[in-house]
Amino acid sequence: MNPSTTSTPRPVPSAARHALAGVGVLVTGLLFGVVTLFLPAVLPFPPFRDIGGSSALWCAVTLGVGAALARFRTGFVLPAGALFLVASVVGYYGFVVAVFPGPTTLADVDRWLLPAWAWLVAAGLAGPILALTGTFLVRDVPRWLRLGALGLLGAVFVAESLRVLVDEVTLALSPVPMPPDDGSRLWWYADQAVQAVAGLLLTVLASRRKADRLPALGVVLLMAVVWSAGIDLVWDLLMPPT
């Protein structure tokens, strides 16, 4: 066997590095949750404000966390993904309640407690899946797993735009007349276009092999449909219409 053709396996991180990584995931999640509160105000509108407050951004960052933890065992990555997203939700709603106390915030339970519960459940379910998928962007895995990870990275953004497109088509076909447009809808469409372009661009940039880029873009479109339908189903289960 030619030694030059063999790859030396990377050493598994020690227990201390696992503990340090766990603390880092927790702190990063809390800080990310707080930062996302201010992104819509910082990013220019139009056409970038929606992407700052989009759940797609949370999903993409969780995929990035998984990629950063690719050297760790899967048994660590799975709970780390859940920890990151749960900590993000806690940081988001915890900061709101802590900084804006009083009857306006604390007494309006339906405004923050119920959404927080729903997002915590969603974080616990989606976090491990997203983090593990993120490792496929870095690990030496079969091509179908790599394309799936690239596709999901772009699909979380494209799905947001797809849901808006479906809503718009539904409204257009509805017999109920739409109110006159004052120009704001055009900027709203621009926001959605930015999200879709961001998803496609991230997919291309995250691809380490040129041969994967075009197939990955096709996977993005397919997974965007599945992801959009899945989000609607989960949301209906967690927050049923009243």
FIDOKE-258950 format. One record per atom (N, C-alpha, C, CB): residue in one letter; x, y, z. Coordinates in steps of 0.2 Angstrom, whole numbers, padded with zeros to 4 digits, always signed. Glycine has a CB too. Example, Ala and Ser with C-alpha at 12.3 -4.5 7.8 and 13.67 -1.06 7.14 Angstrom:
A+0066-0028+0039 A+0062-0022+0039 A+0066-0016+0039 A+0057-0022+0045 S+0064-0011+0035 S+0068-0005+0036 S+0064+0000+0039 S+0070-0003+0029 
***
This chain:
M+0004-0006+0000 M+0000+0000+0000 M+0004+0006+0000 M-0005+0000+0006 N+0003+0011-0004 N+0007+0017-0005 N+0005+0022+0001 N+0006+0020-0012 P+0009+0023+0006 P+0007+0028+0011 P+0005+0034+0009 P+0013+0029+0016 S+0007+0037+0003 S+0005+0043+0001 S-0003+0044-0001 S+0009+0046-0005 T-0006+0038-0002 T-0013+0037-0004 T-0017+0036+0002 T-0014+0032-0009 T-0015+0035+0008 T-0019+0034+0013 T-0020+0041+0017 T-0016+0029+0018 S-0025+0042+0021 S-0026+0048+0024 S-0026+0046+0032 S-0033+0051+0023 T-0023+0050+0035 T-0022+0049+0043 T-0029+0052+0046 T-0016+0053+0045 P-0032+0048+0050 P-0038+0050+0053 P-0037+0055+0058 P-0042+0044+0056 R-0041+0060+0059 R-0040+0065+0063 R-0042+0063+0070 R-0045+0071+0062 P-0038+0065+0075 P-0039+0063+0082 P-0046+0065+0085 P-0034+0065+0087 V-0049+0061+0089 V-0056+0063+0091 V-0054+0068+0097 V-0060+0057+0094 P-0058+0074+0097 P-0057+0079+0102 P-0058+0076+0109 P-0062+0085+0102 S-0054+0078+0114 S-0054+0076+0121 S-0060+0078+0124 S-0048+0078+0125 A-0061+0075+0131 A-0067+0077+0135 A-0067+0084+0136 A-0067+0072+0141 A-0061+0087+0137 A-0061+0094+0139 A-0063+0098+0133 A-0054+0096+0141 R-0061+0096+0127 R-0063+0100+0121 R-0071+0099+0120 R-0059+0098+0115 H-0073+0093+0122 H-0081+0093+0121 H-0084+0097+0126 H-0083+0085+0123 A-0082+0098+0132 A-0085+0102+0137 A-0084+0109+0135 A-0082+0101+0144 L-0078+0111+0132 L-0077+0118+0130 L-0082+0120+0124 L-0070+0119+0128 A-0082+0115+0119 A-0087+0116+0114 A-0094+0117+0116 A-0086+0110+0109 G-0096+0113+0121 G-0103+0113+0123 G-0104+0120+0126 G-0104+0108+0128 V-0100+0123+0130 V-0101+0129+0133 V-0101+0134+0127 V-0095+0131+0138 G-0097+0134+0122 G-0096+0138+0117 G-0103+0138+0113 G-0091+0137+0112 V-0106+0132+0112 V-0112+0132+0108 V-0118+0135+0112 V-0114+0124+0107 L-0118+0134+0119 L-0123+0137+0123 L-0122+0145+0123 L-0122+0135+0130 V-0116+0148+0124 V-0115+0155+0124 V-0117+0158+0117 V-0108+0157+0126 T-0114+0154+0112 T-0116+0157+0105 T-0123+0157+0103 T-0112+0153+0100 G-0127+0152+0106 G-0134+0152+0105 G-0138+0157+0108 G-0137+0145+0107 L-0136+0159+0114 L-0139+0164+0118 L-0138+0171+0115 L-0136+0164+0125 L-0131+0172+0113 L-0129+0178+0110 L-0133+0179+0103 L-0122+0179+0109 F-0133+0174+0099 F-0137+0174+0093 F-0144+0176+0093 F-0136+0167+0089 G-0147+0173+0098 G-0154+0175+0099 G-0155+0182+0101 G-0157+0170+0105 V-0151+0185+0105 V-0151+0192+0106 V-0150+0196+0100 V-0146+0194+0112 V-0145+0194+0096 V-0143+0198+0091 V-0148+0198+0085 V-0136+0195+0087 T-0152+0193+0084 T-0157+0193+0079 T-0163+0198+0081 T-0160+0186+0079 L-0163+0200+0087 L-0168+0205+0089 L-0167+0211+0085 L-0168+0206+0096 F-0160+0213+0084 F-0158+0219+0082 F-0157+0219+0074 F-0152+0222+0085 L-0156+0213+0071 L-0155+0213+0064 L-0160+0217+0060 L-0154+0206+0062 P-0166+0216+0061 P-0171+0219+0056 P-0170+0227+0057 P-0178+0217+0058 A-0168+0229+0062 A-0167+0237+0063 A-0161+0239+0060 A-0168+0239+0070 V-0156+0235+0060 V-0149+0236+0057 V-0149+0236+0050 V-0144+0232+0061 L-0151+0230+0047 L-0151+0229+0040 L-0155+0234+0036 L-0153+0222+0038 P-0153+0236+0031 P-0157+0241+0027 P-0164+0238+0024 P-0153+0244+0021 F-0169+0242+0024 F-0175+0240+0022 F-0178+0245+0017 F-0180+0239+0027 P-0180+0243+0011 P-0179+0236+0008 P-0172+0236+0005 P-0184+0235+0003 P-0169+0230+0003 P-0173+0224+0003 P-0170+0218+0007 P-0173+0221-0004 F-0167+0220+0013 F-0163+0215+0017 F-0166+0214+0024 F-0156+0217+0018 R-0171+0218+0026 R-0174+0217+0033 R-0177+0210+0034 R-0178+0223+0035 D-0181+0208+0030 D-0184+0202+0031 D-0180+0196+0032 D-0189+0200+0025 I-0174+0196+0029 I-0169+0190+0030 I-0166+0190+0037 I-0164+0191+0025 G-0166+0196+0040 G-0163+0197+0047 G-0168+0194+0052 G-0162+0204+0048 G-0174+0194+0051 G-0179+0191+0055 G-0182+0185+0053 G-0185+0196+0056 S-0179+0181+0048 S-0181+0175+0045 S-0179+0169+0049 S-0179+0175+0038 S-0183+0164+0050 S-0181+0158+0053 S-0176+0154+0048 S-0187+0153+0054 A-0176+0156+0042 A-0171+0153+0038 A-0164+0155+0040 A-0172+0156+0030 L-0163+0161+0043 L-0156+0163+0045 L-0154+0158+0051 L-0156+0170+0047 W-0159+0157+0055 W-0158+0153+0061 W-0156+0146+0059 W-0164+0152+0066 C-0159+0143+0054 C-0158+0136+0051 C-0151+0136+0048 C-0163+0134+0046 A-0149+0141+0044 A-0143+0142+0041 A-0137+0142+0046 A-0142+0147+0036 V-0138+0146+0051 V-0133+0146+0056 V-0132+0140+0060 V-0134+0152+0061 T-0137+0136+0061 T-0137+0130+0065 T-0133+0125+0060 T-0144+0127+0066 L-0134+0125+0054 L-0130+0121+0049 L-0123+0123+0050 L-0133+0122+0042 G-0122+0129+0050 G-0115+0131+0051 G-0112+0129+0058 G-0114+0139+0051 V-0116+0129+0063 V-0113+0126+0069 V-0111+0119+0068 V-0119+0127+0075 G-0116+0115+0065 G-0114+0108+0064 G-0108+0107+0060 G-0120+0105+0060 A-0107+0111+0055 A-0101+0111+0051 A-0095+0112+0055 A-0101+0116+0045 A-0095+0117+0060 A-0090+0119+0064 A-0088+0113+0069 A-0091+0125+0068 L-0093+0109+0070 L-0092+0103+0075 L-0091+0097+0071 L-0098+0103+0079 A-0089+0097+0065 A-0089+0091+0061 A-0084+0086+0063 A-0087+0093+0054 R-0079+0088+0067 R-0074+0084+0070 R-0076+0080+0076 R-0067+0088+0072 F-0081+0082+0079 F-0084+0079+0085 F-0089+0073+0082 F-0088+0084+0089 R-0090+0068+0087 R-0094+0063+0085 R-0101+0065+0085 R-0093+0057+0091 T-0105+0061+0081 T-0112+0062+0080 T-0116+0062+0086 T-0115+0057+0075 G-0114+0058+0091 G-0117+0058+0097 G-0117+0065+0101 G-0114+0052+0101 F-0112+0069+0099 F-0111+0075+0102 F-0114+0081+0098 F-0104+0077+0103 V-0114+0080+0092 V-0117+0085+0087 V-0124+0085+0088 V-0115+0083+0080 L-0128+0080+0088 L-0135+0080+0089 L-0138+0084+0095 L-0138+0073+0089 P-0135+0083+0101 P-0138+0087+0106 P-0135+0094+0106 P-0136+0084+0113 A-0129+0095+0103 A-0127+0102+0102 A-0131+0106+0098 A-0119+0102+0099 G-0134+0103+0092 G-0138+0107+0088 G-0145+0109+0092 G-0140+0102+0082 A-0147+0104+0096 A-0153+0106+0099 A-0152+0111+0105 A-0156+0100+0103 L-0146+0111+0108 L-0144+0116+0113 L-0143+0123+0110 L-0137+0114+0116 F-0140+0123+0104 F-0139+0129+0101 F-0146+0133+0099 F-0135+0129+0094 L-0150+0129+0096 L-0157+0132+0094 L-0161+0134+0100 L-0160+0128+0089 V-0161+0129+0105 V-0165+0131+0111 V-0162+0137+0115 V-0165+0125+0116 A-0155+0137+0115 A-0152+0143+0118 A-0154+0149+0114 A-0145+0142+0119 S-0154+0149+0108 S-0156+0155+0104 S-0163+0157+0105 S-0155+0153+0096 V-0168+0153+0106 V-0174+0155+0108 V-0175+0158+0115 V-0179+0148+0107 V-0171+0155+0119 V-0171+0157+0126 V-0168+0164+0126 V-0167+0153+0131 G-0162+0165+0122 G-0159+0172+0122 G-0164+0177+0119 G-0153+0171+0118 Y-0167+0175+0114 Y-0172+0180+0111 Y-0178+0182+0115 Y-0175+0176+0104 Y-0181+0177+0118 Y-0187+0179+0122 Y-0185+0181+0129 Y-0192+0173+0122 G-0180+0178+0131 G-0177+0180+0138 G-0175+0188+0138 G-0172+0176+0140 F-0172+0190+0133 F-0169+0197+0132 F-0175+0201+0132 F-0165+0198+0126 V-0180+0199+0128 V-0186+0204+0127 V-0190+0205+0134 V-0191+0201+0123 V-0191+0199+0138 V-0194+0200+0144 V-0190+0203+0150 V-0196+0193+0147 A-0183+0202+0149 A-0179+0205+0154 A-0178+0212+0153 A-0172+0201+0154 V-0177+0215+0147 V-0176+0222+0145 V-0182+0226+0145 V-0172+0222+0139 F-0188+0223+0143 F-0194+0227+0143 F-0199+0224+0148 F-0197+0226+0135 P-0198+0224+0154 P-0202+0222+0159 P-0208+0226+0160 P-0199+0220+0166 G-0213+0224+0164 G-0219+0228+0165 G-0225+0225+0162 G-0218+0235+0162 P-0231+0228+0163 P-0237+0225+0161 P-0238+0224+0153 P-0243+0229+0163 T-0234+0228+0150 T-0235+0228+0142 T-0232+0222+0140 T-0231+0234+0139 T-0227+0219+0143 T-0223+0213+0140 T-0225+0207+0144 T-0216+0214+0140 L-0225+0208+0151 L-0226+0202+0155 L-0233+0200+0156 L-0223+0203+0162 A-0237+0204+0156 A-0244+0203+0156 A-0247+0200+0150 A-0248+0209+0158 D-0244+0201+0144 D-0247+0199+0138 D-0244+0192+0136 D-0245+0204+0132 V-0246+0187+0140 V-0243+0180+0139 V-0244+0178+0132 V-0247+0176+0144 D-0250+0179+0129 D-0250+0176+0122 D-0245+0179+0118 D-0257+0177+0120 R-0243+0184+0119 R-0238+0188+0115 R-0231+0185+0115 R-0237+0195+0116 W-0229+0182+0120 W-0222+0179+0121 W-0222+0172+0123 W-0218+0184+0125 L-0226+0170+0128 L-0225+0163+0131 L-0227+0158+0126 L-0229+0163+0137 L-0233+0159+0123 L-0235+0154+0118 L-0230+0153+0112 L-0242+0155+0116 P-0228+0159+0109 P-0224+0158+0103 P-0217+0155+0106 P-0222+0165+0100 A-0215+0157+0112 A-0208+0154+0114 A-0209+0146+0115 A-0207+0157+0121 W-0215+0144+0118 W-0216+0137+0119 W-0215+0133+0112 W-0222+0135+0122 A-0219+0136+0107 A-0219+0133+0100 A-0212+0133+0097 A-0224+0137+0096 W-0208+0138+0098 W-0201+0139+0095 W-0197+0134+0099 W-0199+0146+0095 L-0197+0133+0105 L-0193+0129+0109 L-0194+0122+0107 L-0195+0129+0117 V-0200+0120+0106 V-0202+0113+0103 V-0199+0112+0096 V-0209+0111+0103 A-0200+0117+0092 A-0197+0117+0085 A-0189+0116+0085 A-0199+0123+0081 A-0186+0120+0090 A-0179+0120+0091 A-0176+0113+0093 A-0177+0125+0096 G-0180+0110+0097 G-0178+0104+0100 G-0178+0098+0094 G-0182+0101+0106 L-0183+0099+0090 L-0184+0094+0084 L-0179+0096+0079 L-0191+0094+0082 A-0179+0102+0077 A-0175+0104+0071 A-0167+0104+0072 A-0177+0110+0068 G-0165+0106+0078 G-0158+0107+0080 G-0154+0101+0078 G-0158+0109+0087 P-0155+0095+0081 P-0151+0090+0079 P-0150+0088+0072 P-0153+0084+0083 I-0156+0089+0068 I-0156+0087+0061 I-0152+0092+0057 I-0163+0087+0058 L-0153+0098+0059 L-0149+0104+0055 L-0141+0103+0057 L-0151+0111+0057 A-0140+0102+0063 A-0133+0102+0065 A-0129+0096+0062 A-0132+0101+0072 L-0133+0090+0062 L-0130+0084+0059 L-0129+0085+0051 L-0134+0078+0060 T-0134+0088+0048 T-0134+0089+0041 T-0128+0094+0039 T-0140+0092+0038 G-0127+0099+0044 G-0121+0103+0043 G-0114+0100+0043 G-0121+0109+0048 T-0114+0094+0047 T-0107+0091+0046 T-0106+0088+0040 T-0107+0085+0052 F-0111+0086+0036 F-0110+0083+0029 F-0107+0088+0024 F-0117+0081+0026 L-0107+0095+0026 L-0104+0100+0022 L-0096+0099+0022 L-0106+0107+0024 V-0094+0096+0028 V-0087+0096+0029 V-0084+0089+0029 V-0085+0099+0035 R-0088+0084+0031 R-0086+0077+0032 R-0085+0074+0025 R-0090+0073+0036 D-0081+0069+0025 D-0080+0065+0019 D-0086+0060+0019 D-0073+0061+0018 V-0092+0062+0016 V-0098+0057+0016 V-0100+0056+0008 V-0103+0061+0019 P-0104+0051+0007 P-0107+0050+0001 P-0110+0056-0003 P-0112+0044+0001 R-0109+0056-0009 R-0111+0062-0013 R-0119+0064-0012 R-0110+0061-0020 W-0123+0059-0011 W-0130+0061-0010 W-0131+0064-0003 W-0134+0054-0010 L-0127+0063+0002 L-0128+0066+0008 L-0125+0073+0008 L-0124+0062+0014 R-0119+0074+0004 R-0116+0081+0003 R-0121+0085-0001 R-0110+0080-0001 L-0124+0082-0006 L-0129+0086-0010 L-0135+0088-0006 L-0131+0082-0017 G-0137+0083-0002 G-0143+0085+0002 G-0142+0090+0007 G-0145+0078+0006 A-0136+0090+0010 A-0134+0096+0015 A-0133+0103+0011 A-0127+0094+0018 L-0130+0103+0005 L-0130+0109+0001 L-0137+0111-0001 L-0126+0108-0005 G-0141+0106-0003 G-0148+0108-0004 G-0152+0111+0001 G-0152+0102-0007 L-0151+0108+0007 L-0155+0111+0013 L-0153+0118+0015 L-0154+0106+0019 L-0146+0119+0014 L-0143+0126+0016 L-0147+0131+0012 L-0136+0126+0015 G-0148+0130+0005 G-0151+0134+0001 G-0159+0134+0002 G-0149+0133-0006 A-0161+0128+0003 A-0169+0127+0003 A-0172+0131+0009 A-0170+0120+0004 V-0169+0132+0015 V-0172+0135+0020 V-0173+0143+0018 V-0167+0135+0026 F-0169+0146+0014 F-0171+0152+0012 F-0176+0153+0006 F-0164+0156+0009 V-0175+0148+0001 V-0179+0148-0005 V-0186+0146-0002 V-0177+0143-0010 A-0187+0142+0003 A-0194+0140+0005 A-0197+0146+0008 A-0193+0134+0011 E-0194+0150+0011 E-0197+0156+0014 E-0200+0160+0008 E-0192+0161+0018 S-0197+0161+0003 S-0200+0165-0003 S-0205+0161-0007 S-0194+0166-0008 L-0204+0154-0007 L-0209+0150-0010 L-0216+0151-0006 L-0207+0143-0010 R-0216+0151+0000 R-0222+0151+0004 R-0226+0158+0003 R-0221+0151+0012 V-0222+0163+0002 V-0225+0170+0000 V-0228+0169-0007 V-0219+0175+0001 L-0224+0166-0011 L-0227+0166-0018 L-0233+0162-0018 L-0222+0162-0023 V-0234+0156-0015 V-0240+0152-0014 V-0245+0156-0011 V-0239+0146-0010 D-0244+0160-0006 D-0249+0164-0003 D-0252+0170-0008 D-0247+0168+0003 E-0247+0172-0012 E-0249+0178-0017 E-0253+0175-0022 E-0243+0181-0020 V-0251+0169-0025 V-0255+0166-0030 V-0262+0164-0027 V-0252+0159-0033 T-0263+0162-0021 T-0269+0160-0018 T-0274+0166-0018 T-0268+0157-0011 L-0270+0172-0015 L-0274+0178-0015 L-0277+0180-0022 L-0270+0183-0011 A-0272+0180-0027 A-0274+0182-0033 A-0280+0178-0036 A-0268+0181-0038 L-0280+0171-0035 L-0286+0167-0037 L-0292+0168-0033 L-0283+0160-0037 S-0291+0171-0027 S-0297+0172-0023 S-0302+0177-0025 S-0295+0174-0016 P-0309+0175-0024 P-0314+0180-0027 P-0314+0187-0023 P-0321+0177-0026 V-0310+0187-0017 V-0310+0193-0013 V-0305+0198-0016 V-0308+0191-0006 P-0308+0204-0018 P-0303+0209-0021 P-0297+0211-0016 P-0307+0215-0023 M-0291+0211-0019 M-0286+0214-0015 M-0286+0221-0015 M-0279+0211-0019 P-0283+0224-0009 P-0283+0231-0008 P-0278+0234-0013 P-0282+0233-0001 P-0279+0240-0015 P-0274+0244-0020 P-0267+0244-0017 P-0277+0251-0021 D-0262+0243-0021 D-0255+0243-0018 D-0252+0250-0018 D-0251+0238-0023 D-0250+0252-0013 D-0246+0258-0012 D-0239+0258-0014 D-0248+0261-0005 G-0237+0253-0016 G-0230+0252-0018 G-0226+0248-0013 G-0226+0259-0018 S-0229+0246-0007 S-0225+0243-0002 S-0224+0235-0004 S-0228+0243+0005 R-0229+0233-0008 R-0229+0226-0010 R-0223+0224-0014 R-0235+0223-0013 L-0221+0229-0018 L-0215+0228-0023 L-0209+0227-0019 L-0215+0234-0027 W-0208+0231-0013 W-0202+0231-0009 W-0203+0224-0005 W-0202+0236-0004 W-0209+0222-0004 W-0209+0215+0000 W-0207+0210-0005 W-0217+0214+0002 Y-0209+0210-0011 Y-0207+0205-0016 Y-0199+0205-0017 Y-0210+0206-0023 A-0196+0211-0017 A-0189+0212-0017 A-0186+0208-0011 A-0187+0219-0017 D-0189+0209-0005 D-0186+0205+0001 D-0186+0198+0000 D-0190+0207+0007 Q-0191+0195-0003 Q-0192+0188-0004 Q-0187+0186-0010 Q-0199+0186-0006 A-0186+0190-0015 A-0181+0189-0020 A-0174+0188-0017 A-0181+0194-0025 V-0172+0193-0012 V-0166+0193-0009 V-0165+0186-0005 V-0165+0199-0004 Q-0170+0184-0002 Q-0169+0178+0002 Q-0168+0172-0003 Q-0175+0176+0006 A-0171+0172-0008 A-0170+0166-0013 A-0163+0166-0016 A-0176+0167-0019 V-0161+0172-0018 V-0154+0173-0021 V-0149+0171-0016 V-0153+0180-0023 A-0150+0173-0009 A-0145+0172-0004 A-0145+0164-0003 A-0148+0175+0003 G-0150+0161-0003 G-0150+0153-0003 G-0146+0150-0008 G-0157+0151-0003 L-0148+0152-0015 L-0144+0149-0020 L-0137+0151-0020 L-0147+0152-0027 L-0135+0157-0018 L-0128+0159-0018 L-0124+0155-0012 L-0127+0167-0017 L-0127+0155-0007 L-0124+0151-0001 L-0123+0144-0003 L-0129+0151+0005 T-0127+0141-0007 T-0126+0134-0009 T-0120+0133-0014 T-0133+0131-0013 V-0119+0138-0018 V-0114+0138-0023 V-0107+0139-0019 V-0114+0143-0028 L-0107+0144-0014 L-0101+0145-0010 L-0099+0140-0006 L-0102+0152-0006 A-0104+0136-0003 A-0103+0131+0002 A-0100+0124-0001 A-0109+0129+0006 S-0101+0124-0008 S-0099+0118-0012 S-0092+0118-0013 S-0103+0118-0018 R-0089+0112-0010 R-0082+0112-0011 R-0080+0109-0017 R-0079+0108-0005 R-0084+0106-0021 R-0083+0103-0027 R-0087+0106-0033 R-0084+0095-0027 K-0084+0108-0038 K-0087+0112-0044 K-0093+0107-0047 K-0083+0114-0049 A-0091+0101-0047 A-0096+0096-0050 A-0103+0095-0046 A-0093+0089-0051 D-0103+0098-0040 D-0109+0097-0035 D-0113+0103-0036 D-0106+0096-0028 R-0111+0109-0039 R-0114+0115-0038 R-0121+0115-0042 R-0110+0121-0041 L-0121+0113-0048 L-0127+0113-0052 L-0132+0108-0050 L-0126+0111-0060 P-0130+0101-0048 P-0135+0097-0045 P-0138+0099-0038 P-0132+0090-0044 A-0133+0103-0034 A-0135+0105-0028 A-0141+0110-0029 A-0130+0108-0024 L-0140+0114-0034 L-0146+0120-0035 L-0152+0116-0037 L-0143+0124-0041 G-0152+0111-0040 G-0158+0107-0042 G-0161+0104-0035 G-0157+0101-0047 V-0157+0102-0031 V-0159+0099-0024 V-0162+0105-0020 V-0153+0096-0021 V-0159+0111-0021 V-0162+0116-0017 V-0169+0117-0019 V-0158+0123-0019 L-0171+0117-0025 L-0178+0118-0027 L-0183+0113-0025 L-0178+0119-0035 L-0180+0107-0025 L-0184+0101-0023 L-0185+0101-0015 L-0181+0094-0025 M-0180+0103-0012 M-0180+0103-0004 M-0184+0109-0002 M-0173+0102-0001 A-0184+0114-0006 A-0188+0120-0004 A-0195+0119-0003 A-0187+0126-0008 V-0198+0115-0008 V-0205+0113-0008 V-0206+0108-0002 V-0207+0109-0014 V-0202+0103-0001 V-0203+0099+0005 V-0202+0103+0012 V-0198+0093+0005 W-0197+0107+0012 W-0196+0111+0018 W-0202+0115+0020 W-0190+0115+0018 S-0205+0119+0015 S-0210+0123+0015 S-0216+0120+0018 S-0212+0127+0009 A-0218+0114+0015 A-0224+0110+0017 A-0223+0107+0024 A-0225+0104+0012 G-0217+0105+0026 G-0215+0103+0032 G-0216+0108+0038 G-0208+0100+0033 I-0214+0114+0036 I-0214+0120+0041 I-0222+0121+0042 I-0211+0126+0038 D-0226+0122+0037 D-0233+0123+0038 D-0236+0118+0042 D-0236+0123+0031 L-0234+0111+0041 L-0237+0106+0045 L-0235+0106+0052 L-0235+0099+0042 V-0229+0107+0054 V-0226+0108+0061 V-0230+0114+0064 V-0219+0108+0061 W-0230+0119+0060 W-0233+0125+0063 W-0240+0124+0065 W-0232+0131+0059 D-0244+0121+0061 D-0251+0119+0062 D-0252+0115+0068 D-0254+0116+0056 L-0247+0110+0069 L-0247+0106+0075 L-0246+0109+0081 L-0243+0100+0074 L-0241+0114+0081 L-0239+0118+0087 L-0243+0123+0089 L-0232+0120+0086 M-0246+0127+0084 M-0250+0133+0084 M-0256+0132+0080 M-0246+0139+0082 P-0261+0127+0082 P-0267+0126+0078 P-0271+0133+0078 P-0271+0121+0081 P-0274+0134+0072 P-0278+0140+0072 P-0284+0140+0076 P-0281+0141+0065 T-0286+0145+0079 T-0291+0146+0084 T-0298+0149+0081 T-0289+0150+0090 
***
